[in-house]
Amino acid sequence: MTTATPDTGATPALKPYLRLLTATQFAFNTGFYAVLPYLAAHLGDGLGMAGWLVGLVLGLRTFSQQGLFVVGGALTDRYGPRPVVLTGCVLRIAGFCWLAQAGSTATVIGAVLLIGFAAALFSPAVESETARAAVAHETATGTPRAQVLAVFSAAGQAGAFLGPLLGSLLLLLGGDFRTACLAGAVVFVGVLAGHAKLMPHRPHRPPTARTGAALPREVFANRPFLVLCLAYSSYLVSYNQLYLALPAEVERATGSQSALGGLFALSSLLVVVAQLPLTRWSARRLPPRTALVTGLAAVATGFAAVPLAPDGPAGLLPAAALVVLLTLGQMLLVPAARGLVPDLVDDHQLGLATGALSSVSGLAVLVGSAATGTLLDTPGAVLWTVLATVPLTGAALALTLSGGRRTPEPVTAVTD
C-alpha cells in the first residue's frame, strides 16, 4: 500500500464515509438534546409525577441505553453496522413519537426505554465503525486516528450544545414538549434516510464459535482491554460529578445553582473550540497511553484544586477551574481511549468491545454515584480528595498498558 503524506491541516480531510459518520454523531446529539433537558420538567410539571418517579424514569432511560451498549456492539459484530444503525433510527423515531403522546406512567416508561434501547443499538455501531474507519484512514494517509476521533467527538459536543438551543427555540415559538419530541423524531428521519442511502453494506458474517457465546468471553478475558475499561470508567465516574458534586459545590459557594448553566455551556464551548487543535497537537506528540494518563491527571488536578480556592466574591473559581480541567482532560483522553480499542481487540470483536467499554463504564458510574452521594455531606477537603483519587487510580492503571501501537490489519469492510 502506498502511504500518503500525513495531513498537517487544522482538520483532517475526511473521506465521504467518515464525514457521514461524523455528521451522524452531530445529528444524533442535536435531536436527542432537543428533548432530554426538558424531560424532567415535563414529567414533574406536565404529568404531575412525584420526584422519586421522575428520577426512576430518568434512571431507566440511562440503564436501557448505557447498560445495553454491549448488546448493540455484539449485534454490530454479528450483522454489520448498517442494519443495526437503521433499526436504531427506526426505534428512536418511534420512541420520540410515543413519548410525545404518552400520558401515563406506564406509557412514559415504555417510551423512554425504547428511546434508550435505540441508542444502545445506534451508538456502538456508529462508534465502532468510526474507530474502524479511523484506523483505515490512518493506514492510508498517516493522519493519527485520534485526530479523526476528535472530529467525531467535537461534532457530538456541538450537537449537544445546539440541541437544547433548538428545544428552547421551539418552546419560545409557542411549542411544547410534544413539539420538541416531534422535532427530535424529524431529525432522526433525516439520519435514517441518509444512512439508508449512503451506508455501505457489509458481507453477512455466518455464525461461528468466535461470533457466538465464546466471543464475549474472549473480550472480557482480554486483560489489557479490561484495564482500559477500568481506566476509562474512572474518567466517566469523574465526569458524572458535573451532575452530582458540582451542583452541590456551586450552591455552597453562591447560595444557588443558577450558575450551573453557564458552567455547562463553558464545558461545551471548550470542546467545540479546542478539541481539534488540542488533539492535533497531542496525537503527533503523545502516544495514546500518555494522552490517556495526562488527561486523567488533569481531571484529578481539577478535583484537588476545589478545596484550595478561597470563598467570597471569587467563590465560583473552584467550580470553574474544575470544569476547565475536567474538560481539558476529557479532550485529551477520550480520543486516545477510543483509538486504543482497535489495538487491543481483533477487528471482529470491535463492536462488542466498543459497547463493552461504555457498559462497564456505565456500571461504574452507577456504583460510583451511589458512593459519592454518601460523601456529599462530608467536609469539602475529604470529598474532593476522595474524588481526586478516582482518576489518579485510573491513570495508574493506564500506565500498565502498552505504549506502542500494533500495525493495523488491512480494513476491507469500510468503503466510501
VEXVEX-174139 format. One record per residue (C-alpha): x, y, z. Coordinates in nm, 3 decimals. Layout:
VEXVEX-174139
+---------+---------+---------+
|      xx |      yy |      zz |
+---------+---------+---------+
|       X |       Y |       Z |
...
+---------+---------+---------+
END
This chain:
VEXVEX-174139
+---------+---------+---------+
|      xx |      yy |      zz |
+---------+---------+---------+
|   0.000 |   0.000 |   0.000 |
|   0.123 |   0.349 |  -0.081 |
|   0.113 |   0.574 |   0.223 |
|   0.026 |   0.937 |   0.166 |
|   0.196 |   1.224 |   0.338 |
|   0.037 |   1.283 |   0.678 |
|  -0.222 |   1.556 |   0.684 |
|  -0.100 |   1.867 |   0.861 |
|  -0.404 |   2.089 |   0.822 |
|  -0.621 |   2.212 |   1.103 |
|  -0.881 |   1.945 |   1.031 |
|  -0.809 |   1.610 |   0.866 |
|  -0.958 |   1.573 |   0.519 |
|  -1.213 |   1.301 |   0.586 |
|  -1.336 |   1.057 |   0.328 |
|  -1.710 |   1.061 |   0.250 |
|  -1.785 |   0.767 |   0.478 |
|  -1.614 |   0.930 |   0.776 |
|  -1.798 |   1.255 |   0.701 |
|  -2.125 |   1.060 |   0.710 |
|  -2.040 |   0.907 |   1.049 |
|  -1.933 |   1.244 |   1.190 |
|  -2.246 |   1.417 |   1.064 |
|  -2.444 |   1.131 |   1.216 |
|  -2.299 |   1.198 |   1.561 |
|  -2.384 |   1.568 |   1.527 |
|  -2.741 |   1.498 |   1.420 |
|  -2.784 |   1.226 |   1.683 |
|  -2.695 |   1.458 |   1.969 |
|  -2.888 |   1.751 |   1.823 |
|  -3.210 |   1.551 |   1.812 |
|  -3.151 |   1.386 |   2.148 |
|  -3.062 |   1.702 |   2.341 |
|  -3.350 |   1.894 |   2.189 |
|  -3.568 |   1.673 |   2.412 |
|  -3.366 |   1.543 |   2.708 |
|  -3.311 |   1.870 |   2.903 |
|  -3.687 |   1.925 |   2.919 |
|  -3.790 |   1.570 |   3.004 |
|  -3.767 |   1.602 |   3.384 |
|  -3.975 |   1.922 |   3.387 |
|  -4.233 |   1.763 |   3.159 |
|  -4.265 |   1.457 |   3.382 |
|  -4.290 |   1.660 |   3.701 |
|  -4.482 |   1.970 |   3.597 |
|  -4.663 |   1.845 |   3.289 |
|  -4.761 |   1.496 |   3.404 |
|  -4.751 |   1.553 |   3.781 |
|  -4.510 |   1.270 |   3.863 |
|  -4.351 |   1.259 |   4.207 |
|  -3.983 |   1.343 |   4.230 |
|  -3.877 |   0.984 |   4.302 |
|  -4.071 |   0.861 |   4.000 |
|  -3.907 |   1.121 |   3.775 |
|  -3.569 |   1.001 |   3.898 |
|  -3.668 |   0.640 |   3.833 |
|  -3.777 |   0.716 |   3.477 |
|  -3.454 |   0.903 |   3.402 |
|  -3.251 |   0.621 |   3.556 |
|  -3.432 |   0.361 |   3.346 |
|  -3.356 |   0.561 |   3.032 |
|  -2.985 |   0.570 |   3.119 |
|  -2.979 |   0.198 |   3.201 |
|  -3.162 |   0.097 |   2.882 |
|  -2.903 |   0.294 |   2.685 |
|  -2.564 |   0.273 |   2.854 |
|  -2.616 |  -0.066 |   3.014 |
|  -2.717 |  -0.227 |   2.686 |
|  -2.442 |  -0.083 |   2.467 |
|  -2.273 |  -0.421 |   2.482 |
|  -2.581 |  -0.573 |   2.314 |
|  -2.568 |  -0.323 |   2.030 |
|  -2.195 |  -0.383 |   1.991 |
|  -2.240 |  -0.760 |   1.974 |
|  -2.515 |  -0.726 |   1.713 |
|  -2.290 |  -0.496 |   1.509 |
|  -2.015 |  -0.759 |   1.505 |
|  -2.268 |  -1.025 |   1.405 |
|  -2.473 |  -0.844 |   1.140 |
|  -2.264 |  -0.540 |   1.047 |
|  -2.335 |  -0.174 |   1.130 |
|  -2.592 |  -0.094 |   0.862 |
|  -2.893 |  -0.299 |   0.986 |
|  -2.816 |  -0.211 |   1.349 |
|  -2.796 |   0.164 |   1.276 |
|  -3.112 |   0.160 |   1.064 |
|  -3.302 |  -0.036 |   1.331 |
|  -3.180 |   0.207 |   1.599 |
|  -3.303 |   0.503 |   1.394 |
|  -3.646 |   0.348 |   1.343 |
|  -3.679 |   0.270 |   1.715 |
|  -3.567 |   0.621 |   1.812 |
|  -3.826 |   0.777 |   1.580 |
|  -4.095 |   0.551 |   1.725 |
|  -3.980 |   0.629 |   2.079 |
|  -3.995 |   1.005 |   2.033 |
|  -4.338 |   0.985 |   1.870 |
|  -4.461 |   0.762 |   2.153 |
|  -4.316 |   0.994 |   2.419 |
|  -4.490 |   1.291 |   2.259 |
|  -4.826 |   1.117 |   2.315 |
|  -4.751 |   0.934 |   2.643 |
|  -4.967 |   1.046 |   2.933 |
|  -4.940 |   0.768 |   3.191 |
|  -4.652 |   0.630 |   3.391 |
|  -4.652 |   0.300 |   3.202 |
|  -4.651 |   0.461 |   2.857 |
|  -4.380 |   0.711 |   2.955 |
|  -4.159 |   0.431 |   3.088 |
|  -4.219 |   0.229 |   2.772 |
|  -4.127 |   0.527 |   2.553 |
|  -3.807 |   0.616 |   2.737 |
|  -3.697 |   0.251 |   2.742 |
|  -3.746 |   0.237 |   2.367 |
|  -3.553 |   0.561 |   2.320 |
|  -3.267 |   0.432 |   2.535 |
|  -3.253 |   0.094 |   2.364 |
|  -3.247 |   0.265 |   2.025 |
|  -2.930 |   0.446 |   2.131 |
|  -2.788 |   0.119 |   2.264 |
|  -2.815 |  -0.013 |   1.909 |
|  -2.723 |   0.300 |   1.720 |
|  -2.427 |   0.440 |   1.915 |
|  -2.199 |   0.133 |   1.944 |
|  -2.248 |   0.063 |   1.574 |
|  -2.154 |   0.418 |   1.473 |
|  -1.868 |   0.445 |   1.725 |
|  -1.709 |   0.111 |   1.634 |
|  -1.743 |   0.185 |   1.263 |
|  -1.584 |   0.526 |   1.318 |
|  -1.292 |   0.364 |   1.503 |
|  -1.252 |   0.108 |   1.225 |
|  -1.263 |   0.382 |   0.958 |
|  -1.018 |   0.596 |   1.158 |
|  -0.766 |   0.310 |   1.161 |
|  -0.808 |   0.266 |   0.785 |
|  -0.766 |   0.641 |   0.735 |
|  -0.450 |   0.638 |   0.949 |
|  -0.308 |   0.349 |   0.746 |
|  -0.386 |   0.518 |   0.414 |
|  -0.289 |   0.879 |   0.493 |
|  -0.071 |   0.879 |   0.804 |
|  -0.319 |   1.105 |   0.987 |
|  -0.330 |   0.990 |   1.352 |
|  -0.657 |   0.816 |   1.427 |
|  -0.703 |   1.033 |   1.737 |
|  -0.747 |   1.337 |   1.510 |
|  -1.030 |   1.167 |   1.325 |
|  -1.191 |   1.056 |   1.651 |
|  -1.155 |   1.411 |   1.784 |
|  -1.357 |   1.544 |   1.489 |
|  -1.622 |   1.285 |   1.578 |
|  -1.620 |   1.392 |   1.947 |
|  -1.635 |   1.762 |   1.862 |
|  -1.928 |   1.704 |   1.628 |
|  -2.113 |   1.522 |   1.904 |
|  -2.042 |   1.802 |   2.151 |
|  -2.158 |   2.063 |   1.901 |
|  -2.483 |   1.869 |   1.868 |
|  -2.517 |   1.853 |   2.247 |
|  -2.471 |   2.230 |   2.256 |
|  -2.712 |   2.304 |   1.970 |
|  -2.985 |   2.058 |   2.074 |
|  -3.101 |   2.241 |   2.389 |
|  -3.098 |   2.569 |   2.194 |
|  -3.324 |   2.408 |   1.934 |
|  -3.556 |   2.283 |   2.206 |
|  -3.561 |   2.627 |   2.371 |
|  -3.636 |   2.795 |   2.039 |
|  -3.931 |   2.565 |   1.979 |
|  -4.066 |   2.645 |   2.326 |
|  -4.018 |   3.020 |   2.272 |
|  -4.208 |   2.998 |   1.943 |
|  -4.507 |   2.858 |   2.128 |
|  -4.435 |   2.490 |   2.104 |
|  -4.445 |   2.246 |   2.392 |
|  -4.267 |   1.926 |   2.495 |
|  -4.466 |   1.735 |   2.236 |
|  -4.332 |   1.970 |   1.968 |
|  -3.974 |   1.910 |   2.084 |
|  -4.027 |   1.531 |   2.069 |
|  -4.163 |   1.551 |   1.718 |
|  -3.875 |   1.777 |   1.612 |
|  -3.633 |   1.516 |   1.750 |
|  -3.814 |   1.247 |   1.553 |
|  -3.781 |   1.454 |   1.234 |
|  -3.404 |   1.480 |   1.289 |
|  -3.383 |   1.102 |   1.309 |
|  -3.594 |   1.062 |   0.997 |
|  -3.319 |   1.257 |   0.821 |
|  -3.049 |   1.039 |   0.981 |
|  -3.237 |   0.724 |   0.875 |
|  -3.273 |   0.845 |   0.517 |
|  -2.905 |   0.941 |   0.495 |
|  -2.783 |   0.607 |   0.622 |
|  -3.026 |   0.404 |   0.415 |
|  -2.881 |   0.571 |   0.106 |
|  -2.513 |   0.612 |   0.195 |
|  -2.412 |   0.349 |   0.449 |
|  -2.233 |   0.061 |   0.276 |
|  -2.341 |  -0.300 |   0.308 |
|  -2.107 |  -0.537 |   0.484 |
|  -2.098 |  -0.904 |   0.393 |
|  -2.311 |  -1.112 |   0.628 |
|  -2.092 |  -1.294 |   0.882 |
|  -2.214 |  -1.652 |   0.937 |
|  -2.233 |  -1.768 |   1.297 |
|  -1.920 |  -1.937 |   1.429 |
|  -1.781 |  -2.018 |   1.770 |
|  -1.591 |  -1.688 |   1.760 |
|  -1.905 |  -1.485 |   1.691 |
|  -2.124 |  -1.674 |   1.936 |
|  -2.103 |  -1.729 |   2.309 |
|  -1.725 |  -1.758 |   2.301 |
|  -1.675 |  -1.403 |   2.173 |
|  -1.781 |  -1.217 |   2.491 |
|  -1.554 |  -1.447 |   2.691 |
|  -1.264 |  -1.362 |   2.462 |
|  -1.322 |  -0.989 |   2.505 |
|  -1.367 |  -0.995 |   2.882 |
|  -1.068 |  -1.225 |   2.925 |
|  -0.853 |  -0.969 |   2.744 |
|  -0.656 |  -0.815 |   3.032 |
|  -0.529 |  -0.502 |   2.850 |
|  -0.881 |  -0.425 |   2.730 |
|  -1.021 |  -0.466 |   3.081 |
|  -0.751 |  -0.230 |   3.212 |
|  -0.860 |   0.025 |   2.951 |
|  -1.224 |  -0.022 |   3.060 |
|  -1.133 |   0.044 |   3.423 |
|  -0.920 |   0.347 |   3.337 |
|  -1.196 |   0.487 |   3.116 |
|  -1.452 |   0.413 |   3.388 |
|  -1.255 |   0.631 |   3.630 |
|  -1.297 |   0.919 |   3.384 |
|  -1.673 |   0.867 |   3.346 |
|  -1.721 |   0.840 |   3.722 |
|  -1.534 |   1.170 |   3.748 |
|  -1.726 |   1.330 |   3.462 |
|  -2.054 |   1.238 |   3.629 |
|  -1.958 |   1.470 |   3.915 |
|  -2.062 |   1.758 |   3.689 |
|  -2.416 |   1.647 |   3.770 |
|  -2.364 |   1.538 |   4.131 |
|  -2.080 |   1.707 |   4.321 |
|  -2.051 |   2.023 |   4.108 |
|  -2.411 |   2.142 |   4.175 |
|  -2.352 |   2.097 |   4.549 |
|  -2.028 |   2.298 |   4.526 |
|  -2.192 |   2.578 |   4.326 |
|  -2.477 |   2.601 |   4.577 |
|  -2.231 |   2.603 |   4.868 |
|  -2.028 |   2.881 |   4.708 |
|  -2.308 |   3.105 |   4.578 |
|  -2.624 |   3.001 |   4.761 |
|  -2.798 |   2.874 |   4.446 |
|  -2.741 |   2.660 |   4.138 |
|  -2.819 |   2.936 |   3.889 |
|  -2.460 |   2.945 |   3.763 |
|  -2.466 |   2.579 |   3.655 |
|  -2.598 |   2.659 |   3.309 |
|  -2.305 |   2.890 |   3.239 |
|  -2.055 |   2.629 |   3.358 |
|  -2.207 |   2.359 |   3.135 |
|  -2.201 |   2.599 |   2.840 |
|  -1.835 |   2.671 |   2.918 |
|  -1.757 |   2.298 |   2.902 |
|  -1.935 |   2.252 |   2.568 |
|  -1.775 |   2.558 |   2.411 |
|  -1.429 |   2.446 |   2.521 |
|  -1.479 |   2.115 |   2.341 |
|  -1.619 |   2.277 |   2.027 |
|  -1.337 |   2.534 |   2.008 |
|  -1.036 |   2.346 |   2.143 |
|  -1.092 |   1.974 |   2.078 |
|  -0.944 |   1.964 |   1.728 |
|  -0.630 |   2.175 |   1.785 |
|  -0.558 |   2.006 |   2.118 |
|  -0.597 |   1.657 |   1.971 |
|  -0.393 |   1.752 |   1.664 |
|  -0.111 |   1.856 |   1.897 |
|  -0.137 |   1.555 |   2.129 |
|  -0.180 |   1.298 |   1.851 |
|   0.154 |   1.399 |   1.700 |
|   0.347 |   1.438 |   2.024 |
|   0.197 |   1.197 |   2.276 |
|   0.147 |   0.821 |   2.248 |
|  -0.215 |   0.723 |   2.318 |
|  -0.126 |   0.583 |   2.661 |
|   0.048 |   0.910 |   2.757 |
|  -0.251 |   1.115 |   2.641 |
|  -0.481 |   0.891 |   2.847 |
|  -0.265 |   0.923 |   3.160 |
|  -0.221 |   1.300 |   3.115 |
|  -0.594 |   1.351 |   3.069 |
|  -0.676 |   1.159 |   3.387 |
|  -0.410 |   1.355 |   3.577 |
|  -0.570 |   1.681 |   3.460 |
|  -0.909 |   1.562 |   3.588 |
|  -0.753 |   1.471 |   3.925 |
|  -0.591 |   1.816 |   3.945 |
|  -0.930 |   1.978 |   3.889 |
|  -1.079 |   1.792 |   4.186 |
|  -0.777 |   1.860 |   4.407 |
|  -0.795 |   2.234 |   4.333 |
|  -1.153 |   2.280 |   4.456 |
|  -1.090 |   2.290 |   4.836 |
|  -0.780 |   2.510 |   4.788 |
|  -0.962 |   2.810 |   4.642 |
|  -1.098 |   3.082 |   4.875 |
|  -1.463 |   3.160 |   4.941 |
|  -1.613 |   3.503 |   4.893 |
|  -1.660 |   3.700 |   4.570 |
|  -1.443 |   3.451 |   4.386 |
|  -1.649 |   3.157 |   4.511 |
|  -1.716 |   3.024 |   4.162 |
|  -1.346 |   2.999 |   4.076 |
|  -1.309 |   2.645 |   4.219 |
|  -1.606 |   2.521 |   4.019 |
|  -1.485 |   2.695 |   3.704 |
|  -1.135 |   2.551 |   3.749 |
|  -1.284 |   2.203 |   3.791 |
|  -1.493 |   2.237 |   3.474 |
|  -1.198 |   2.365 |   3.269 |
|  -0.952 |   2.099 |   3.388 |
|  -1.206 |   1.817 |   3.363 |
|  -1.295 |   1.925 |   3.009 |
|  -0.929 |   1.953 |   2.908 |
|  -0.871 |   1.606 |   3.048 |
|  -1.173 |   1.477 |   2.858 |
|  -1.043 |   1.624 |   2.531 |
|  -0.708 |   1.451 |   2.579 |
|  -0.821 |   1.111 |   2.697 |
|  -1.144 |   1.031 |   2.512 |
|  -0.998 |   1.020 |   2.157 |
|  -0.691 |   0.837 |   2.293 |
|  -0.902 |   0.575 |   2.473 |
|  -1.131 |   0.523 |   2.175 |
|  -0.829 |   0.497 |   1.950 |
|  -0.671 |   0.229 |   2.168 |
|  -0.967 |  -0.010 |   2.139 |
|  -0.878 |  -0.133 |   1.785 |
|  -0.524 |  -0.201 |   1.910 |
|  -0.640 |  -0.420 |   2.198 |
|  -0.904 |  -0.637 |   2.031 |
|  -0.940 |  -0.816 |   1.699 |
|  -1.139 |  -0.649 |   1.424 |
|  -1.425 |  -0.900 |   1.453 |
|  -1.459 |  -0.801 |   1.823 |
|  -1.458 |  -0.425 |   1.771 |
|  -1.833 |  -0.365 |   1.801 |
|  -1.865 |  -0.576 |   2.115 |
|  -1.558 |  -0.413 |   2.269 |
|  -1.685 |  -0.062 |   2.189 |
|  -2.017 |  -0.143 |   2.354 |
|  -1.847 |  -0.312 |   2.649 |
|  -1.633 |  -0.003 |   2.711 |
|  -1.949 |   0.203 |   2.759 |
|  -2.144 |  -0.062 |   2.951 |
|  -1.864 |  -0.129 |   3.201 |
|  -1.824 |   0.245 |   3.246 |
|  -2.198 |   0.287 |   3.293 |
|  -2.198 |   0.026 |   3.569 |
|  -1.904 |   0.202 |   3.734 |
|  -2.092 |   0.533 |   3.720 |
|  -2.395 |   0.371 |   3.886 |
|  -2.183 |   0.238 |   4.173 |
|  -1.966 |   0.549 |   4.190 |
|  -2.262 |   0.785 |   4.203 |
|  -2.411 |   0.597 |   4.495 |
|  -2.078 |   0.612 |   4.679 |
|  -2.031 |   0.982 |   4.603 |
|  -2.381 |   1.059 |   4.725 |
|  -2.287 |   0.933 |   5.070 |
|  -1.989 |   1.172 |   5.076 |
|  -2.166 |   1.495 |   4.981 |
|  -2.222 |   1.592 |   5.344 |
|  -1.861 |   1.529 |   5.447 |
|  -1.608 |   1.816 |   5.477 |
|  -1.507 |   1.951 |   5.139 |
|  -1.143 |   1.851 |   5.174 |
|  -1.245 |   1.489 |   5.232 |
|  -1.492 |   1.480 |   4.943 |
|  -1.263 |   1.634 |   4.683 |
|  -0.960 |   1.434 |   4.794 |
|  -1.154 |   1.110 |   4.756 |
|  -1.281 |   1.221 |   4.416 |
|  -0.927 |   1.308 |   4.305 |
|  -0.809 |   0.956 |   4.385 |
|  -1.051 |   0.807 |   4.131 |
|  -0.886 |   0.946 |   3.814 |
|  -0.543 |   0.905 |   3.974 |
|  -0.617 |   0.535 |   4.016 |
|  -0.727 |   0.523 |   3.654 |
|  -0.402 |   0.692 |   3.547 |
|  -0.201 |   0.434 |   3.740 |
|  -0.390 |   0.155 |   3.565 |
|  -0.339 |   0.318 |   3.225 |
|   0.037 |   0.323 |   3.285 |
|   0.033 |  -0.058 |   3.267 |
|  -0.097 |  -0.050 |   2.908 |
|   0.146 |  -0.087 |   2.621 |
|   0.268 |   0.248 |   2.495 |
|   0.307 |   0.113 |   2.142 |
|   0.058 |   0.054 |   1.870 |
|   0.024 |  -0.263 |   1.670 |
|   0.022 |  -0.239 |   1.295 |
|  -0.341 |  -0.217 |   1.185 |
|  -0.473 |  -0.509 |   0.987 |
|  -0.597 |  -0.428 |   0.637 |
|  -0.951 |  -0.295 |   0.664 |
|  -1.166 |  -0.405 |   0.377 |
|  -1.513 |  -0.360 |   0.526 |
|  -1.510 |   0.021 |   0.515 |
|  -1.576 |   0.177 |   0.177 |
|  -1.675 |   0.517 |   0.058 |
+---------+---------+---------+
END
